[in-house]
Amino acid sequence: MNQTLKAIGRIIVALILGVFVLSVSSSVSVSISKRFPGLAQSLPMGEGFIIQICFLVLSTLLILAISGGDMSRYGFKTGKNIQLPRIMILGIAVGIAGTLLGIIIPDSNLIEPDYGSFIDLVIGIWILASIAEEVFTRGLIQGFLAPLAGFGFYLGGLRISLPVLISGLFFGLMHLGILSTGANFLPVAIIVIFAFMLGIIAGYYREKSGSLVPAIIVHACGNVGGWLADFIINF
């Protein structure tokens, strides 16, 4: 019973940390955009760029504080057994599948974000967002939940631990914010589901290797796959 209560307590704290980072990042972004109205327009992703920077900075500071400086426990190390070809293929496949499914939905009314130039896309989405969101979800949240790795279940012969599951769910649900743009629920639900799938893959290899490196690569490849599908369809 004590172990269960401790596990529940750790999960609650992890979720509080996640909501804290999301809330503060959003508030800082809005504040900066109001104070310096021309700044957001000059950045890749606009306000999103500021939010990603906040994700990265806040998550890193919290990891430093919680870990007492031993950031390796939160994935800040090279890691081992990083199966690069496999994780790249998985990431790209999930990105392509999610985007294609979203495109074929009638009246999806998703607002296409303006990432600016191709260089802005690479810097803002493929690099910054992949790093920042992985440090946040697979670094801070999954790292904090790592002591609960003994809890889990098997799916298709693969063991999915509780930290991997929760970080994946949190990552997927983060994308519900797209509803604020006026998008219909169904296409957003598809984005959430495929983001969850990508998060599970990233979390699994983060746990398996002990490093954030494969998680970042999976995330980046998912973004690349989504862009490829969109580019081919609209070519």
C-alpha positions in Angstrom: 0.0 0.0 0.0 2.8 2.4 0.9 4.5 1.7 -2.5 1.3 2.4 -4.3 0.7 5.7 -2.5 4.3 6.7 -3.1 3.9 5.9 -6.8 0.7 7.9 -7.1 2.3 10.8 -5.3 5.2 10.8 -7.7 2.9 10.7 -10.7 1.0 13.7 -9.3 4.2 15.6 -8.7 5.3 14.8 -12.3 2.1 16.0 -13.7 2.3 19.2 -11.6 5.8 19.8 -13.0 4.5 19.3 -16.5 1.6 21.7 -16.1 3.8 24.2 -14.4 6.2 24.2 -17.4 3.4 24.5 -19.9 1.7 27.3 -18.0 4.8 29.4 -17.4 6.1 28.9 -20.9 2.7 30.1 -22.4 2.6 33.1 -20.0 6.2 34.1 -20.8 5.5 33.8 -24.5 2.4 36.0 -24.3 4.2 38.5 -22.1 7.2 38.8 -24.4 5.1 39.0 -27.5 3.1 41.9 -26.0 6.2 43.7 -24.8 8.1 43.2 -28.0 5.5 42.8 -30.7 7.9 42.6 -33.6 10.1 39.9 -32.0 7.7 36.9 -32.5 7.1 37.8 -36.1 10.9 37.7 -36.7 11.3 34.2 -35.2 10.6 30.7 -36.8 7.2 29.6 -35.5 6.6 33.0 -34.0 5.4 32.7 -30.4 5.9 29.0 -30.6 9.7 29.6 -30.8 9.6 31.4 -27.5 7.5 28.7 -25.9 10.0 26.0 -27.0 12.9 28.0 -25.6 10.9 28.2 -22.3 10.3 24.5 -22.4 14.0 23.9 -22.8 15.2 26.4 -20.2 12.6 25.6 -17.5 12.9 21.8 -17.9 16.7 22.0 -17.7 16.6 24.2 -14.6 14.1 21.9 -12.9 16.2 18.8 -13.8 19.3 20.5 -12.4 17.5 21.3 -9.1 15.8 18.0 -8.7 18.8 15.9 -9.6 21.3 17.9 -7.6 23.4 18.3 -10.7 23.5 14.7 -11.8 21.6 15.2 -15.1 22.7 11.8 -16.5 19.8 10.2 -14.6 17.5 12.4 -16.7 18.9 11.3 -20.1 21.7 13.8 -20.4 24.3 11.3 -21.6 25.4 9.6 -24.8 23.6 6.3 -23.9 24.1 2.8 -25.3 22.6 0.5 -27.9 21.1 3.4 -29.9 19.5 1.6 -32.9 19.7 4.6 -35.3 18.2 3.1 -38.5 15.3 1.5 -36.7 14.3 4.6 -34.7 14.6 6.8 -37.7 12.3 4.5 -39.8 9.8 4.3 -37.0 9.7 8.1 -36.5 9.3 8.9 -40.1 6.6 6.2 -40.5 4.5 7.6 -37.7 4.9 11.1 -39.0 3.9 10.1 -42.5 0.9 8.0 -41.3 -0.4 10.6 -39.0 -0.2 13.4 -41.5 -1.8 11.3 -44.3 -4.7 10.3 -42.1 -5.2 13.9 -41.1 -5.2 15.1 -44.7 -7.8 12.6 -45.9 -10.3 13.7 -43.2 -13.0 15.9 -44.9 -13.4 19.4 -43.5 -10.5 19.0 -41.0 -10.2 22.8 -41.0 -6.7 22.6 -39.5 -4.9 25.9 -39.8 -1.6 25.3 -41.6 1.1 26.9 -39.5 3.4 29.4 -41.2 7.0 28.3 -40.5 8.5 30.8 -42.9 11.4 29.5 -45.0 12.6 26.0 -45.2 15.5 27.0 -43.0 13.1 28.3 -40.4 11.3 24.9 -40.5 14.5 23.0 -40.0 15.6 25.2 -37.1 12.3 25.8 -35.4 10.5 22.4 -35.8 13.0 19.7 -36.8 15.7 20.9 -34.4 14.5 23.2 -31.6 11.0 21.7 -31.0 12.4 18.1 -31.1 15.1 18.9 -28.5 13.0 21.1 -26.3 9.9 18.9 -26.1 12.0 15.8 -25.5 14.0 17.4 -22.7 10.6 18.4 -21.3 8.6 15.1 -21.6 11.3 12.4 -21.8 13.8 14.3 -19.7 11.9 16.0 -16.9 8.7 14.0 -16.7 9.9 10.5 -17.7 13.2 11.0 -15.8 11.3 12.0 -12.6 9.1 9.0 -13.0 12.0 6.6 -13.6 11.8 5.0 -10.1 8.4 3.7 -11.2 9.9 1.7 -14.1 9.1 -1.5 -12.3 5.4 -0.9 -13.1 4.4 -1.7 -16.7 2.8 -4.1 -19.2 3.8 -6.0 -22.3 2.5 -4.9 -25.8 3.5 -7.1 -28.7 6.4 -8.6 -26.8 7.7 -5.1 -25.8 7.6 -4.0 -22.2 6.0 -0.5 -21.8 6.8 0.9 -18.4 4.7 3.4 -16.5 7.2 6.3 -17.0 7.1 5.6 -20.8 3.3 5.4 -20.8 2.7 8.6 -18.8 5.3 10.7 -20.7 3.7 9.5 -23.9 0.2 10.4 -22.8 1.4 13.8 -21.6 3.1 14.5 -24.9 0.0 13.4 -26.8 -2.4 15.5 -24.7 -0.2 18.6 -25.1 -1.4 18.7 -28.6 -5.0 19.3 -27.5 -4.0 23.0 -27.5 -4.6 22.9 -31.3 -8.3 23.0 -30.4 -7.8 26.7 -29.4 -7.2 27.5 -33.1 -10.8 26.5 -33.9 -9.9 23.1 -35.4 -12.5 20.3 -35.3 -12.1 17.7 -32.6 -11.6 14.7 -35.0 -8.4 15.8 -36.7 -7.0 17.1 -33.4 -7.8 13.7 -31.9 -5.8 12.0 -34.7 -2.8 14.3 -34.0 -3.0 13.5 -30.3 -3.1 9.7 -31.0 -0.2 9.8 -33.3 1.8 12.1 -31.0 1.1 9.6 -28.3 2.4 6.8 -30.5 5.5 8.8 -31.3 5.9 9.6 -27.6 5.7 5.9 -26.7 8.4 5.0 -29.2 10.6 7.9 -28.0 10.1 7.0 -24.4 10.8 3.3 -25.0 14.2 4.0 -26.6 14.9 6.7 -24.1 14.5 4.2 -21.3 16.3 1.4 -23.2 19.3 3.5 -24.0 19.3 5.7 -20.9 19.8 8.7 -23.1 17.6 11.5 -24.6 19.5 11.1 -27.9 17.3 8.4 -29.5 14.1 10.2 -28.2 15.2 13.4 -29.9 16.0 11.6 -33.1 12.6 9.8 -33.1 10.8 13.1 -32.5 12.8 14.9 -35.3 12.1 12.1 -37.7 8.4 12.2 -36.9 8.4 15.9 -37.8 10.3 15.2 -41.0 7.9 12.4 -41.9 4.9 14.7 -41.4 6.5 17.4 -43.6 7.4 14.8 -46.3 3.8 13.5 -46.5 2.4 17.1 -46.6 4.9 18.1 -49.3 4.2 15.1 -51.5 0.4 15.5 -51.2 0.6 19.2 -52.1 3.4 18.9 -54.7 
